[in-house]
Amino acid sequence: MLGENHSLLNEFPQYKDTINTLSKHDAEFAQQVKDYDALDTEIRTLETT
């Protein structure tokens, strides 16, 4: 669907604690999550304009 939020935490709420822990202790993972979420935001913007 257009404009849906597909951020990592939104897609995998059951792994919220794991994602947050990994993001806190693994800089590479944290950067990948940040990049993924930024791309999702960019795609949603493109879909809705």
mmCIF entry with sequence, helices, sheets and N, C-alpha, C, O atoms, coordinates in Angstrom:
data_MODEL
# 
_entry.id   MODEL 
# 
_entity.id                         1 
_entity.type                       polymer 
_entity.pdbx_number_of_molecules   1 
# 
_entity_poly.entity_id                      1 
_entity_poly.type                           'polypeptide(L)' 
_entity_poly.nstd_linkage                   no 
_entity_poly.nstd_monomer                   no 
_entity_poly.pdbx_seq_one_letter_code       MLGENHSLLNEFPQYKDTINTLSKHDAEFAQQVKDYDALDTEIRTLETT 
_entity_poly.pdbx_seq_one_letter_code_can   MLGENHSLLNEFPQYKDTINTLSKHDAEFAQQVKDYDALDTEIRTLETT 
_entity_poly.pdbx_strand_id                 A 
# 
loop_
_entity_poly_seq.entity_id 
_entity_poly_seq.num 
_entity_poly_seq.mon_id 
_entity_poly_seq.hetero 
1 1  MET n 
1 2  LEU n 
1 3  GLY n 
1 4  GLU n 
1 5  ASN n 
1 6  HIS n 
1 7  SER n 
1 8  LEU n 
1 9  LEU n 
1 10 ASN n 
1 11 GLU n 
1 12 PHE n 
1 13 PRO n 
1 14 GLN n 
1 15 TYR n 
1 16 LYS n 
1 17 ASP n 
1 18 THR n 
1 19 ILE n 
1 20 ASN n 
1 21 THR n 
1 22 LEU n 
1 23 SER n 
1 24 LYS n 
1 25 HIS n 
1 26 ASP n 
1 27 ALA n 
1 28 GLU n 
1 29 PHE n 
1 30 ALA n 
1 31 GLN n 
1 32 GLN n 
1 33 VAL n 
1 34 LYS n 
1 35 ASP n 
1 36 TYR n 
1 37 ASP n 
1 38 ALA n 
1 39 LEU n 
1 40 ASP n 
1 41 THR n 
1 42 GLU n 
1 43 ILE n 
1 44 ARG n 
1 45 THR n 
1 46 LEU n 
1 47 GLU n 
1 48 THR n 
1 49 THR n 
# 
_struct_asym.id          A 
_struct_asym.entity_id   1 
# 
loop_
_struct_conf.conf_type_id 
_struct_conf.id 
_struct_conf.pdbx_PDB_helix_id 
_struct_conf.beg_label_comp_id 
_struct_conf.beg_label_asym_id 
_struct_conf.beg_label_seq_id 
_struct_conf.pdbx_beg_PDB_ins_code 
_struct_conf.end_label_comp_id 
_struct_conf.end_label_asym_id 
_struct_conf.end_label_seq_id 
_struct_conf.pdbx_end_PDB_ins_code 
_struct_conf.beg_auth_comp_id 
_struct_conf.beg_auth_asym_id 
_struct_conf.beg_auth_seq_id 
_struct_conf.end_auth_comp_id 
_struct_conf.end_auth_asym_id 
_struct_conf.end_auth_seq_id 
_struct_conf.pdbx_PDB_helix_class 
_struct_conf.details 
_struct_conf.pdbx_PDB_helix_length 
HELX_P HELX_P1 AA1 LEU A 8  ? GLU A 11 ? LEU A 8  GLU A 11 1 ? 4  
HELX_P HELX_P2 AA2 PRO A 13 ? TYR A 15 ? PRO A 13 TYR A 15 5 ? 3  
HELX_P HELX_P3 AA3 LYS A 16 ? HIS A 25 ? LYS A 16 HIS A 25 1 ? 10 
HELX_P HELX_P4 AA4 ALA A 27 ? THR A 48 ? ALA A 27 THR A 48 1 ? 22 
# 
_struct_conf_type.id          HELX_P 
_struct_conf_type.criteria    ? 
_struct_conf_type.reference   ? 
# 
loop_
_atom_site.group_PDB 
_atom_site.id 
_atom_site.type_symbol 
_atom_site.label_atom_id 
_atom_site.label_alt_id 
_atom_site.label_comp_id 
_atom_site.label_asym_id 
_atom_site.label_entity_id 
_atom_site.label_seq_id 
_atom_site.pdbx_PDB_ins_code 
_atom_site.Cartn_x 
_atom_site.Cartn_y 
_atom_site.Cartn_z 
_atom_site.occupancy 
_atom_site.B_iso_or_equiv 
_atom_site.pdbx_formal_charge 
_atom_site.auth_seq_id 
_atom_site.auth_comp_id 
_atom_site.auth_asym_id 
_atom_site.auth_atom_id 
_atom_site.pdbx_PDB_model_num 
ATOM 1   N N  . MET A 1 1  ? 0.831  -1.176 0.000  1.00 0.00 ? 1  MET A N  1 
ATOM 2   C CA . MET A 1 1  ? 0.000  0.000  0.000  1.00 0.00 ? 1  MET A CA 1 
ATOM 3   C C  . MET A 1 1  ? 0.879  1.244  0.000  1.00 0.00 ? 1  MET A C  1 
ATOM 4   O O  . MET A 1 1  ? 1.980  1.246  0.550  1.00 0.00 ? 1  MET A O  1 
ATOM 5   N N  . LEU A 1 2  ? 0.390  2.264  -0.605 1.00 0.00 ? 2  LEU A N  1 
ATOM 6   C CA . LEU A 1 2  ? 1.140  3.500  -0.693 1.00 0.00 ? 2  LEU A CA 1 
ATOM 7   C C  . LEU A 1 2  ? 1.151  4.234  0.644  1.00 0.00 ? 2  LEU A C  1 
ATOM 8   O O  . LEU A 1 2  ? 0.137  4.306  1.339  1.00 0.00 ? 2  LEU A O  1 
ATOM 9   N N  . GLY A 1 3  ? 2.305  4.772  0.986  1.00 0.00 ? 3  GLY A N  1 
ATOM 10  C CA . GLY A 1 3  ? 2.428  5.586  2.183  1.00 0.00 ? 3  GLY A CA 1 
ATOM 11  C C  . GLY A 1 3  ? 2.520  4.825  3.484  1.00 0.00 ? 3  GLY A C  1 
ATOM 12  O O  . GLY A 1 3  ? 2.525  5.442  4.550  1.00 0.00 ? 3  GLY A O  1 
ATOM 13  N N  . GLU A 1 4  ? 2.591  3.505  3.437  1.00 0.00 ? 4  GLU A N  1 
ATOM 14  C CA . GLU A 1 4  ? 2.685  2.726  4.672  1.00 0.00 ? 4  GLU A CA 1 
ATOM 15  C C  . GLU A 1 4  ? 4.070  2.835  5.290  1.00 0.00 ? 4  GLU A C  1 
ATOM 16  O O  . GLU A 1 4  ? 5.078  2.893  4.586  1.00 0.00 ? 4  GLU A O  1 
ATOM 17  N N  . ASN A 1 5  ? 4.104  2.861  6.607  1.00 0.00 ? 5  ASN A N  1 
ATOM 18  C CA . ASN A 1 5  ? 5.361  2.909  7.346  1.00 0.00 ? 5  ASN A CA 1 
ATOM 19  C C  . ASN A 1 5  ? 5.946  1.494  7.421  1.00 0.00 ? 5  ASN A C  1 
ATOM 20  O O  . ASN A 1 5  ? 5.351  0.589  8.005  1.00 0.00 ? 5  ASN A O  1 
ATOM 21  N N  . HIS A 1 6  ? 7.116  1.332  6.818  1.00 0.00 ? 6  HIS A N  1 
ATOM 22  C CA . HIS A 1 6  ? 7.783  0.040  6.851  1.00 0.00 ? 6  HIS A CA 1 
ATOM 23  C C  . HIS A 1 6  ? 9.104  0.122  7.610  1.00 0.00 ? 6  HIS A C  1 
ATOM 24  O O  . HIS A 1 6  ? 10.053 -0.600 7.303  1.00 0.00 ? 6  HIS A O  1 
ATOM 25  N N  . SER A 1 7  ? 9.155  1.009  8.605  1.00 0.00 ? 7  SER A N  1 
ATOM 26  C CA . SER A 1 7  ? 10.367 1.098  9.414  1.00 0.00 ? 7  SER A CA 1 
ATOM 27  C C  . SER A 1 7  ? 10.618 -0.252 10.073 1.00 0.00 ? 7  SER A C  1 
ATOM 28  O O  . SER A 1 7  ? 9.701  -1.056 10.240 1.00 0.00 ? 7  SER A O  1 
ATOM 29  N N  . LEU A 1 8  ? 11.848 -0.483 10.437 1.00 0.00 ? 8  LEU A N  1 
ATOM 30  C CA . LEU A 1 8  ? 12.233 -1.786 10.994 1.00 0.00 ? 8  LEU A CA 1 
ATOM 31  C C  . LEU A 1 8  ? 11.418 -2.122 12.242 1.00 0.00 ? 8  LEU A C  1 
ATOM 32  O O  . LEU A 1 8  ? 10.933 -3.243 12.388 1.00 0.00 ? 8  LEU A O  1 
ATOM 33  N N  . LEU A 1 9  ? 11.271 -1.150 13.135 1.00 0.00 ? 9  LEU A N  1 
ATOM 34  C CA . LEU A 1 9  ? 10.510 -1.418 14.358 1.00 0.00 ? 9  LEU A CA 1 
ATOM 35  C C  . LEU A 1 9  ? 9.026  -1.608 14.073 1.00 0.00 ? 9  LEU A C  1 
ATOM 36  O O  . LEU A 1 9  ? 8.346  -2.343 14.790 1.00 0.00 ? 9  LEU A O  1 
ATOM 37  N N  . ASN A 1 10 ? 8.523  -0.961 13.045 1.00 0.00 ? 10 ASN A N  1 
ATOM 38  C CA . ASN A 1 10 ? 7.126  -1.137 12.679 1.00 0.00 ? 10 ASN A CA 1 
ATOM 39  C C  . ASN A 1 10 ? 6.892  -2.513 12.050 1.00 0.00 ? 10 ASN A C  1 
ATOM 40  O O  . ASN A 1 10 ? 5.863  -3.144 12.288 1.00 0.00 ? 10 ASN A O  1 
ATOM 41  N N  . GLU A 1 11 ? 7.841  -2.964 11.257 1.00 0.00 ? 11 GLU A N  1 
ATOM 42  C CA . GLU A 1 11 ? 7.713  -4.256 10.582 1.00 0.00 ? 11 GLU A CA 1 
ATOM 43  C C  . GLU A 1 11 ? 7.936  -5.436 11.532 1.00 0.00 ? 11 GLU A C  1 
ATOM 44  O O  . GLU A 1 11 ? 7.348  -6.501 11.348 1.00 0.00 ? 11 GLU A O  1 
ATOM 45  N N  . PHE A 1 12 ? 8.777  -5.249 12.538 1.00 0.00 ? 12 PHE A N  1 
ATOM 46  C CA . PHE A 1 12 ? 9.132  -6.343 13.442 1.00 0.00 ? 12 PHE A CA 1 
ATOM 47  C C  . PHE A 1 12 ? 8.995  -5.921 14.903 1.00 0.00 ? 12 PHE A C  1 
ATOM 48  O O  . PHE A 1 12 ? 9.988  -5.904 15.630 1.00 0.00 ? 12 PHE A O  1 
ATOM 49  N N  . PRO A 1 13 ? 7.794  -5.585 15.343 1.00 0.00 ? 13 PRO A N  1 
ATOM 50  C CA . PRO A 1 13 ? 7.627  -5.121 16.724 1.00 0.00 ? 13 PRO A CA 1 
ATOM 51  C C  . PRO A 1 13 ? 8.023  -6.171 17.769 1.00 0.00 ? 13 PRO A C  1 
ATOM 52  O O  . PRO A 1 13 ? 8.392  -5.830 18.893 1.00 0.00 ? 13 PRO A O  1 
ATOM 53  N N  . GLN A 1 14 ? 7.945  -7.428 17.392 1.00 0.00 ? 14 GLN A N  1 
ATOM 54  C CA . GLN A 1 14 ? 8.305  -8.491 18.331 1.00 0.00 ? 14 GLN A CA 1 
ATOM 55  C C  . GLN A 1 14 ? 9.808  -8.517 18.612 1.00 0.00 ? 14 GLN A C  1 
ATOM 56  O O  . GLN A 1 14 ? 10.246 -9.155 19.569 1.00 0.00 ? 14 GLN A O  1 
ATOM 57  N N  . TYR A 1 15 ? 10.596 -7.831 17.788 1.00 0.00 ? 15 TYR A N  1 
ATOM 58  C CA . TYR A 1 15 ? 12.043 -7.780 17.969 1.00 0.00 ? 15 TYR A CA 1 
ATOM 59  C C  . TYR A 1 15 ? 12.524 -6.409 18.445 1.00 0.00 ? 15 TYR A C  1 
ATOM 60  O O  . TYR A 1 15 ? 13.705 -6.083 18.327 1.00 0.00 ? 15 TYR A O  1 
ATOM 61  N N  . LYS A 1 16 ? 11.609 -5.619 18.976 1.00 0.00 ? 16 LYS A N  1 
ATOM 62  C CA . LYS A 1 16 ? 11.945 -4.258 19.404 1.00 0.00 ? 16 LYS A CA 1 
ATOM 63  C C  . LYS A 1 16 ? 13.131 -4.249 20.370 1.00 0.00 ? 16 LYS A C  1 
ATOM 64  O O  . LYS A 1 16 ? 14.077 -3.486 20.174 1.00 0.00 ? 16 LYS A O  1 
ATOM 65  N N  . ASP A 1 17 ? 13.092 -5.076 21.395 1.00 0.00 ? 17 ASP A N  1 
ATOM 66  C CA . ASP A 1 17 ? 14.176 -5.089 22.378 1.00 0.00 ? 17 ASP A CA 1 
ATOM 67  C C  . ASP A 1 17 ? 15.494 -5.507 21.746 1.00 0.00 ? 17 ASP A C  1 
ATOM 68  O O  . ASP A 1 17 ? 16.537 -4.926 22.047 1.00 0.00 ? 17 ASP A O  1 
ATOM 69  N N  . THR A 1 18 ? 15.459 -6.502 20.879 1.00 0.00 ? 18 THR A N  1 
ATOM 70  C CA . THR A 1 18 ? 16.667 -6.969 20.202 1.00 0.00 ? 18 THR A CA 1 
ATOM 71  C C  . THR A 1 18 ? 17.234 -5.896 19.288 1.00 0.00 ? 18 THR A C  1 
ATOM 72  O O  . THR A 1 18 ? 18.440 -5.650 19.287 1.00 0.00 ? 18 THR A O  1 
ATOM 73  N N  . ILE A 1 19 ? 16.367 -5.257 18.511 1.00 0.00 ? 19 ILE A N  1 
ATOM 74  C CA . ILE A 1 19 ? 16.810 -4.196 17.613 1.00 0.00 ? 19 ILE A CA 1 
ATOM 75  C C  . ILE A 1 19 ? 17.429 -3.052 18.410 1.00 0.00 ? 19 ILE A C  1 
ATOM 76  O O  . ILE A 1 19 ? 18.487 -2.541 18.045 1.00 0.00 ? 19 ILE A O  1 
ATOM 77  N N  . ASN A 1 20 ? 16.778 -2.651 19.490 1.00 0.00 ? 20 ASN A N  1 
ATOM 78  C CA . ASN A 1 20 ? 17.303 -1.562 20.314 1.00 0.00 ? 20 ASN A CA 1 
ATOM 79  C C  . ASN A 1 20 ? 18.632 -1.936 20.966 1.00 0.00 ? 20 ASN A C  1 
ATOM 80  O O  . ASN A 1 20 ? 19.544 -1.110 21.019 1.00 0.00 ? 20 ASN A O  1 
ATOM 81  N N  . THR A 1 21 ? 18.753 -3.151 21.457 1.00 0.00 ? 21 THR A N  1 
ATOM 82  C CA . THR A 1 21 ? 20.001 -3.595 22.067 1.00 0.00 ? 21 THR A CA 1 
ATOM 83  C C  . THR A 1 21 ? 21.123 -3.645 21.048 1.00 0.00 ? 21 THR A C  1 
ATOM 84  O O  . THR A 1 21 ? 22.223 -3.158 21.309 1.00 0.00 ? 21 THR A O  1 
ATOM 85  N N  . LEU A 1 22 ? 20.853 -4.232 19.887 1.00 0.00 ? 22 LEU A N  1 
ATOM 86  C CA . LEU A 1 22 ? 21.869 -4.286 18.842 1.00 0.00 ? 22 LEU A CA 1 
ATOM 87  C C  . LEU A 1 22 ? 22.267 -2.891 18.384 1.00 0.00 ? 22 LEU A C  1 
ATOM 88  O O  . LEU A 1 22 ? 23.447 -2.624 18.156 1.00 0.00 ? 22 LEU A O  1 
ATOM 89  N N  . SER A 1 23 ? 21.300 -2.009 18.249 1.00 0.00 ? 23 SER A N  1 
ATOM 90  C CA . SER A 1 23 ? 21.594 -0.635 17.827 1.00 0.00 ? 23 SER A CA 1 
ATOM 91  C C  . SER A 1 23 ? 22.480 0.081  18.840 1.00 0.00 ? 23 SER A C  1 
ATOM 92  O O  . SER A 1 23 ? 23.337 0.883  18.469 1.00 0.00 ? 23 SER A O  1 
ATOM 93  N N  . LYS A 1 24 ? 22.271 -0.212 20.106 1.00 0.00 ? 24 LYS A N  1 
ATOM 94  C CA . LYS A 1 24 ? 23.046 0.432  21.161 1.00 0.00 ? 24 LYS A CA 1 
ATOM 95  C C  . LYS A 1 24 ? 24.488 -0.082 21.208 1.00 0.00 ? 24 LYS A C  1 
ATOM 96  O O  . LYS A 1 24 ? 25.407 0.672  21.529 1.00 0.00 ? 24 LYS A O  1 
ATOM 97  N N  . HIS A 1 25 ? 24.684 -1.366 20.888 1.00 0.00 ? 25 HIS A N  1 
ATOM 98  C CA . HIS A 1 25 ? 26.000 -1.991 21.076 1.00 0.00 ? 25 HIS A CA 1 
ATOM 99  C C  . HIS A 1 25 ? 26.746 -2.280 19.780 1.00 0.00 ? 25 HIS A C  1 
ATOM 100 O O  . HIS A 1 25 ? 27.908 -2.684 19.821 1.00 0.00 ? 25 HIS A O  1 
ATOM 101 N N  . ASP A 1 26 ? 26.114 -2.086 18.651 1.00 0.00 ? 26 ASP A N  1 
ATOM 102 C CA . ASP A 1 26 ? 26.753 -2.388 17.368 1.00 0.00 ? 26 ASP A CA 1 
ATOM 103 C C  . ASP A 1 26 ? 26.550 -1.204 16.431 1.00 0.00 ? 26 ASP A C  1 
ATOM 104 O O  . ASP A 1 26 ? 25.469 -1.018 15.871 1.00 0.00 ? 26 ASP A O  1 
ATOM 105 N N  . ALA A 1 27 ? 27.596 -0.410 16.268 1.00 0.00 ? 27 ALA A N  1 
ATOM 106 C CA . ALA A 1 27 ? 27.504 0.814  15.477 1.00 0.00 ? 27 ALA A CA 1 
ATOM 107 C C  . ALA A 1 27 ? 27.128 0.534  14.023 1.00 0.00 ? 27 ALA A C  1 
ATOM 108 O O  . ALA A 1 27 ? 26.379 1.303  13.421 1.00 0.00 ? 27 ALA A O  1 
ATOM 109 N N  . GLU A 1 28 ? 27.635 -0.545 13.459 1.00 0.00 ? 28 GLU A N  1 
ATOM 110 C CA . GLU A 1 28 ? 27.305 -0.878 12.069 1.00 0.00 ? 28 GLU A CA 1 
ATOM 111 C C  . GLU A 1 28 ? 25.825 -1.218 11.930 1.00 0.00 ? 28 GLU A C  1 
ATOM 112 O O  . GLU A 1 28 ? 25.166 -0.772 10.991 1.00 0.00 ? 28 GLU A O  1 
ATOM 113 N N  . PHE A 1 29 ? 25.310 -2.000 12.856 1.00 0.00 ? 29 PHE A N  1 
ATOM 114 C CA . PHE A 1 29 ? 23.880 -2.335 12.830 1.00 0.00 ? 29 PHE A CA 1 
ATOM 115 C C  . PHE A 1 29 ? 23.044 -1.071 12.993 1.00 0.00 ? 29 PHE A C  1 
ATOM 116 O O  . PHE A 1 29 ? 22.054 -0.889 12.286 1.00 0.00 ? 29 PHE A O  1 
ATOM 117 N N  . ALA A 1 30 ? 23.429 -0.210 13.905 1.00 0.00 ? 30 ALA A N  1 
ATOM 118 C CA . ALA A 1 30 ? 22.698 1.034  14.130 1.00 0.00 ? 30 ALA A CA 1 
ATOM 119 C C  . ALA A 1 30 ? 22.665 1.874  12.866 1.00 0.00 ? 30 ALA A C  1 
ATOM 120 O O  . ALA A 1 30 ? 21.633 2.464  12.544 1.00 0.00 ? 30 ALA A O  1 
ATOM 121 N N  . GLN A 1 31 ? 23.773 1.938  12.146 1.00 0.00 ? 31 GLN A N  1 
ATOM 122 C CA . GLN A 1 31 ? 23.824 2.707  10.904 1.00 0.00 ? 31 GLN A CA 1 
ATOM 123 C C  . GLN A 1 31 ? 22.932 2.086  9.838  1.00 0.00 ? 31 GLN A C  1 
ATOM 124 O O  . GLN A 1 31 ? 22.264 2.798  9.088  1.00 0.00 ? 31 GLN A O  1 
ATOM 125 N N  . GLN A 1 32 ? 22.922 0.771  9.773  1.00 0.00 ? 32 GLN A N  1 
ATOM 126 C CA . GLN A 1 32 ? 22.074 0.096  8.795  1.00 0.00 ? 32 GLN A CA 1 
ATOM 127 C C  . GLN A 1 32 ? 20.597 0.329  9.095  1.00 0.00 ? 32 GLN A C  1 
ATOM 128 O O  . GLN A 1 32 ? 19.804 0.518  8.172  1.00 0.00 ? 32 GLN A O  1 
ATOM 129 N N  . VAL A 1 33 ? 20.221 0.318  10.357 1.00 0.00 ? 33 VAL A N  1 
ATOM 130 C CA . VAL A 1 33 ? 18.835 0.609  10.734 1.00 0.00 ? 33 VAL A CA 1 
ATOM 131 C C  . VAL A 1 33 ? 18.490 2.043  10.341 1.00 0.00 ? 33 VAL A C  1 
ATOM 132 O O  . VAL A 1 33 ? 17.421 2.301  9.789  1.00 0.00 ? 33 VAL A O  1 
ATOM 133 N N  . LYS A 1 34 ? 19.392 2.964  10.626 1.00 0.00 ? 34 LYS A N  1 
ATOM 134 C CA . LYS A 1 34 ? 19.177 4.368  10.282 1.00 0.00 ? 34 LYS A CA 1 
ATOM 135 C C  . LYS A 1 34 ? 19.015 4.533  8.772  1.00 0.00 ? 34 LYS A C  1 
ATOM 136 O O  . LYS A 1 34 ? 18.111 5.233  8.315  1.00 0.00 ? 34 LYS A O  1 
ATOM 137 N N  . ASP A 1 35 ? 19.887 3.890  8.002  1.00 0.00 ? 35 ASP A N  1 
ATOM 138 C CA . ASP A 1 35 ? 19.811 3.967  6.539  1.00 0.00 ? 35 ASP A CA 1 
ATOM 139 C C  . ASP A 1 35 ? 18.506 3.360  6.016  1.00 0.00 ? 35 ASP A C  1 
ATOM 140 O O  . ASP A 1 35 ? 17.864 3.924  5.130  1.00 0.00 ? 35 ASP A O  1 
ATOM 141 N N  . TYR A 1 36 ? 18.124 2.220  6.565  1.00 0.00 ? 36 TYR A N  1 
ATOM 142 C CA . TYR A 1 36 ? 16.891 1.543  6.150  1.00 0.00 ? 36 TYR A CA 1 
ATOM 143 C C  . TYR A 1 36 ? 15.679 2.432  6.413  1.00 0.00 ? 36 TYR A C  1 
ATOM 144 O O  . TYR A 1 36 ? 14.814 2.591  5.552  1.00 0.00 ? 36 TYR A O  1 
ATOM 145 N N  . ASP A 1 37 ? 15.627 3.008  7.606  1.00 0.00 ? 37 ASP A N  1 
ATOM 146 C CA . ASP A 1 37 ? 14.488 3.847  7.962  1.00 0.00 ? 37 ASP A CA 1 
ATOM 147 C C  . ASP A 1 37 ? 14.460 5.124  7.123  1.00 0.00 ? 37 ASP A C  1 
ATOM 148 O O  . ASP A 1 37 ? 13.384 5.604  6.769  1.00 0.00 ? 37 ASP A O  1 
ATOM 149 N N  . ALA A 1 38 ? 15.630 5.678  6.801  1.00 0.00 ? 38 ALA A N  1 
ATOM 150 C CA . ALA A 1 38 ? 15.691 6.869  5.956  1.00 0.00 ? 38 ALA A CA 1 
ATOM 151 C C  . ALA A 1 38 ? 15.188 6.538  4.548  1.00 0.00 ? 38 ALA A C  1 
ATOM 152 O O  . ALA A 1 38 ? 14.464 7.328  3.941  1.00 0.00 ? 38 ALA A O  1 
ATOM 153 N N  . LEU A 1 39 ? 15.567 5.390  4.042  1.00 0.00 ? 39 LEU A N  1 
ATOM 154 C CA . LEU A 1 39 ? 15.102 4.970  2.723  1.00 0.00 ? 39 LEU A CA 1 
ATOM 155 C C  . LEU A 1 39 ? 13.594 4.754  2.726  1.00 0.00 ? 39 LEU A C  1 
ATOM 156 O O  . LEU A 1 39 ? 12.907 5.130  1.776  1.00 0.00 ? 39 LEU A O  1 
ATOM 157 N N  . ASP A 1 40 ? 13.082 4.152  3.786  1.00 0.00 ? 40 ASP A N  1 
ATOM 158 C CA . ASP A 1 40 ? 11.636 3.958  3.894  1.00 0.00 ? 40 ASP A CA 1 
ATOM 159 C C  . ASP A 1 40 ? 10.915 5.299  3.883  1.00 0.00 ? 40 ASP A C  1 
ATOM 160 O O  . ASP A 1 40 ? 9.883  5.443  3.228  1.00 0.00 ? 40 ASP A O  1 
ATOM 161 N N  . THR A 1 41 ? 11.442 6.270  4.594  1.00 0.00 ? 41 THR A N  1 
ATOM 162 C CA . THR A 1 41 ? 10.841 7.598  4.627  1.00 0.00 ? 41 THR A CA 1 
ATOM 163 C C  . THR A 1 41 ? 10.874 8.228  3.234  1.00 0.00 ? 41 THR A C  1 
ATOM 164 O O  . THR A 1 41 ? 9.895  8.835  2.801  1.00 0.00 ? 41 THR A O  1 
ATOM 165 N N  . GLU A 1 42 ? 11.979 8.085  2.548  1.00 0.00 ? 42 GLU A N  1 
ATOM 166 C CA . GLU A 1 42 ? 12.104 8.633  1.198  1.00 0.00 ? 42 GLU A CA 1 
ATOM 167 C C  . GLU A 1 42 ? 11.089 7.987  0.244  1.00 0.00 ? 42 GLU A C  1 
ATOM 168 O O  . GLU A 1 42 ? 10.460 8.675  -0.560 1.00 0.00 ? 42 GLU A O  1 
ATOM 169 N N  . ILE A 1 43 ? 10.940 6.684  0.339  1.00 0.00 ? 43 ILE A N  1 
ATOM 170 C CA . ILE A 1 43 ? 9.994  5.971  -0.517 1.00 0.00 ? 43 ILE A CA 1 
ATOM 171 C C  . ILE A 1 43 ? 8.563  6.418  -0.215 1.00 0.00 ? 43 ILE A C  1 
ATOM 172 O O  . ILE A 1 43 ? 7.781  6.646  -1.139 1.00 0.00 ? 43 ILE A O  1 
ATOM 173 N N  . ARG A 1 44 ? 8.213  6.546  1.059  1.00 0.00 ? 44 ARG A N  1 
ATOM 174 C CA . ARG A 1 44 ? 6.858  7.003  1.411  1.00 0.00 ? 44 ARG A CA 1 
ATOM 175 C C  . ARG A 1 44 ? 6.593  8.387  0.877  1.00 0.00 ? 44 ARG A C  1 
ATOM 176 O O  . ARG A 1 44 ? 5.490  8.670  0.411  1.00 0.00 ? 44 ARG A O  1 
ATOM 177 N N  . THR A 1 45 ? 7.589  9.259  0.935  1.00 0.00 ? 45 THR A N  1 
ATOM 178 C CA . THR A 1 45 ? 7.439  10.614 0.405  1.00 0.00 ? 45 THR A CA 1 
ATOM 179 C C  . THR A 1 45 ? 7.178  10.565 -1.089 1.00 0.00 ? 45 THR A C  1 
ATOM 180 O O  . THR A 1 45 ? 6.287  11.252 -1.588 1.00 0.00 ? 45 THR A O  1 
ATOM 181 N N  . LEU A 1 46 ? 7.943  9.762  -1.802 1.00 0.00 ? 46 LEU A N  1 
ATOM 182 C CA . LEU A 1 46 ? 7.771  9.644  -3.249 1.00 0.00 ? 46 LEU A CA 1 
ATOM 183 C C  . LEU A 1 46 ? 6.396  9.058  -3.591 1.00 0.00 ? 46 LEU A C  1 
ATOM 184 O O  . LEU A 1 46 ? 5.772  9.470  -4.569 1.00 0.00 ? 46 LEU A O  1 
ATOM 185 N N  . GLU A 1 47 ? 5.936  8.119  -2.803 1.00 0.00 ? 47 GLU A N  1 
ATOM 186 C CA . GLU A 1 47 ? 4.639  7.485  -3.073 1.00 0.00 ? 47 GLU A CA 1 
ATOM 187 C C  . GLU A 1 47 ? 3.471  8.449  -2.903 1.00 0.00 ? 47 GLU A C  1 
ATOM 188 O O  . GLU A 1 47 ? 2.449  8.327  -3.579 1.00 0.00 ? 47 GLU A O  1 
ATOM 189 N N  . THR A 1 48 ? 3.629  9.397  -2.003 1.00 0.00 ? 48 THR A N  1 
ATOM 190 C CA . THR A 1 48 ? 2.493  10.255 -1.662 1.00 0.00 ? 48 THR A CA 1 
ATOM 191 C C  . THR A 1 48 ? 2.530  11.617 -2.353 1.00 0.00 ? 48 THR A C  1 
ATOM 192 O O  . THR A 1 48 ? 1.658  12.456 -2.125 1.00 0.00 ? 48 THR A O  1 
ATOM 193 N N  . THR A 1 49 ? 3.540  11.838 -3.198 1.00 0.00 ? 49 THR A N  1 
ATOM 194 C CA . THR A 1 49 ? 3.592  13.132 -3.897 1.00 0.00 ? 49 THR A CA 1 
ATOM 195 C C  . THR A 1 49 ? 3.166  12.969 -5.344 1.00 0.00 ? 49 THR A C  1 
ATOM 196 O O  . THR A 1 49 ? 3.144  13.944 -6.094 1.00 0.00 ? 49 THR A O  1 
# 
